[in-house]
Every structure is written in C-alpha cells, then in structure tokens.
C-alpha cells in the first residue's frame, strides 16, 4: 500500500520552524522573566504558562476568531500584507509558536533563576558586561535546560492536534499534518493507514525523548 508521506513531512517542517523561532524568542523572554523586578512578573509568568492548562481547541478557536478576515485584525493582515493566517501553514506556525511558549520558556527561565549569583558577580568583577555575562555564564550554565526545552517543544509540536485542526483544518499539502491524518484515517475506517502514521509518530517521538534522556544521563556521569 502506498502511503502519503506529505503529512509527516509537514509535521516535521512545522515542528522544526516552531522550535527554531521559539528558541530565538525564548532565551531573551526567559531572561527577562528570570531577572525582572516588575510587579507584573506573576502576571507574565501566568500568561506564558496558560497554554499548559487551556484545551488546545480553546486557543485554536480564539485564534480562528482573531485571525479570520471577517474580523479587524485578520482583515488588516490581509489588506496590508496579503497574509491570510486561517487555514494556512503560516497560521499553524503562528498558533504552534503561541501554544509552545511554556514548553520552551519555563525550563529556561527556571534554569536562569537558579544560576548561582556568585558566577555572575565574578563575571562582573572581571569587567564583563551584562550581555557578555548572559552569553558566557548564564547560557552555558543553562545548556541542559535549553536542550530539554528545545526537545520538548519539538516533540510537543509534532503531536499537536486540537489547535492545528481548529486553526488550519485539513487541506492536503498545506495543513493536513500527521496527527490530523491519523484522525481522518480512523474516521474512514482505514486502520492500516492510521496505524502507519501513528507508528511513525510513536517511534519518532520515542527516539527524540530517548536521545534527550541519554544525553542527560551521560552528563550526570561526567559530573
């Protein structure tokens, strides 16, 4: 039986882009959350963590309303940038970035907060600037947390279903991801195809997490 590999490739593309963008955005945001003295810090921590407790379909629904051309913001994007985010891969990417925030930012921010202040004080004593200290002290200290956040964000995006179905639907070649393909194949009683997609996702997710656990285990042995 010939299987359509495009849903798997689209899922891989979405997870890769989401992870890269969140890694770029996540480090400065995590640094701010870790070291800010703003009274609004609990609010922003809650905002970042909110996708952990909200059903993905709820986030997908509100994004669908926000980005729809029938509403002001969606109409603005389409009129000024010729960009329609609903039922498009770009919309899935935007939704996945939003939904992936806590998986990337929370572990990194926690590690930044736990970085010994003595390390930073030594760097300042040696004449290092604030950002030199971040790049040469805080980030190297937090490498395990950054690796964990990167892997978890990638793995979570690969398996996302509710948000991407709500926001992107199931357009072959554009928004029909592997998780959606599994659901549709089961609906149509094509269990062999559903088994194929499910098995690929299962094996791939296991390997990603196994490599993460292996790297952490080796690091503990070294130290």
Residue, then its C-alpha position, 0 to 999 in steps of 0.5 A: x500500500x502506498x502511503x502519503x508521506x506529505x503529512x509527516x513531512x509537514x509535521x516535521x517542517x512545522x515542528x522544526x520552524x516552531x522550535x527554531x523561532x521559539x528558541x530565538x524568542x525564548x532565551x531573551x523572554x526567559x531572561x527577562x522573566x528570570x531577572x525582572x523586578x516588575x510587579x507584573x512578573x506573576x502576571x507574565x509568568x501566568x500568561x506564558x504558562x496558560x497554554x499548559x492548562x487551556x484545551x488546545x481547541x480553546x486557543x485554536x478557536x480564539x485564534x480562528x476568531x482573531x485571525x479570520x478576515x471577517x474580523x479587524x485584525x485578520x482583515x488588516x493582515x490581509x489588506x496590508x500584507x496579503x497574509x491570510x493566517x486561517x487555514x494556512x501553514x503560516x497560521x499553524x506556525x503562528x498558533x504552534x509558536x503561541x501554544x509552545x511558549x511554556x514548553x520552551x520558556x519555563x525550563x529556561x527561565x527556571x534554569x536562569x533563576x537558579x544560576x548561582x549569583x556568585x558566577x555572575x558577580x565574578x563575571x562582573x568583577x572581571x569587567x564583563x558586561x551584562x550581555x557578555x555575562x548572559x552569553x558566557x555564564x548564564x547560557x552555558x550554565x543553562x545548556x541542559x535546560x535549553x536542550x530539554x526545552x528545545x526537545x520538548x517543544x519539538x516533540x510537543x509540536x509534532x503531536x499537536x492536534x486540537x489547535x492545528x485542526x481548529x486553526x488550519x483544518x485539513x487541506x492536503x499539502x498545506x495543513x493536513x499534518x500527521x496527527x490530523x491524518x491519523x484522525x481522518x484515517x480512523x474516521x474512514x475506517x482505514x486502520x492500516x493507514x492510521x496505524x502507519x502514521x501513528x507508528x511513525x509518530x510513536x517511534x519518532x517521538x520515542x527516539x527524540x525523548x530517548x536521545x534527550x534522556x541519554x544525553x542527560x544521563x551521560x552528563x550526570x556521569x561526567x559530573 
